[in-house]
Amino acid sequence: MEREGEQLSARPALETEGLRFLHVTVGSLLASYGWYILFSCILLYVVFQKLSARLRSLRQRQLDQAEAAVEPDVVVKRQEALAAARLRMQEELNAQVEKHKEKLRQLEEEKRRQKIEMWDSMQEGKSYKRNARKPQEEESPGPSTSSVVPKRKSDKKPLRGGGYNPLTGEGGGTCSWRPGRRGPSSGG
């Protein structure tokens, strides 16, 4: 029995000594290389994340290619739908271009007609400016679509006389500015 008691008491001493050795060894290792270990763990984590993302995208790409290879009719349907959408968009664009060309033709025709009217009115000896404006006003008898409204000059008295010029320095009020003297200062 004594032997068993000695073995029990000896065992905890060995365990505590082993724990102390482990504590000293790990502590000195962390004290010496702690920052290096930390940064290398962070670097490994980042590299692992990037590699796993690339592997996932590579697997997804392989699955997509496998699906496309297995179902060619789906690929054909996608391409046909894409071609139809492109054709529809091109037709819309062509329609817009035609509308724009027609609008430009109408504007050119209107300008040409106004020039002819101006020329005719000049040949008759009339003022061409007044006649050129009348057809535009006659075409739009309703409210004007333009936002420009001619303003009338008011018959108010002007604030200053007609001879006032602020650049001359004359005609001002009591306020006048004169530059200082040139030369050395007259300080004592």
C-alpha angles and dihedrals in degrees: 000000000000090000092055091051091050091050091050093049092045093051098060090048090055091047093050090046090051091049090050091050090048092047093050093045096047092041093053091045092052092044092053102037105015098119092045091051092048094050093045090052090051091047092050090050093052093046091048092051093050094046093048091051091050092048091050092050091047091051091047091050091050091050091050091050090049091051091048091050092048096047111038092162090064090053091049091050091051092050092048091050090049092049091048092051091049091049092050092050091048091051091051090050091049090050090052091049091051091050090050092049091049091050090050091049090051091049091049091049090050091050091048091050091049091050090051091050090048091050092048092049091049090051089053090049097247127133107270096202095061093046093047091058097047097069091054091051092046092052093057107042092157126074113318116259094207119087094218111105117182111240122217120227113248121232093234123141113257116250095234135022120272092251096061116118117169092202095063096056091227128110094032125129127253092307115095131154125213125187119243124255121280120234137049118341116256096232121137 
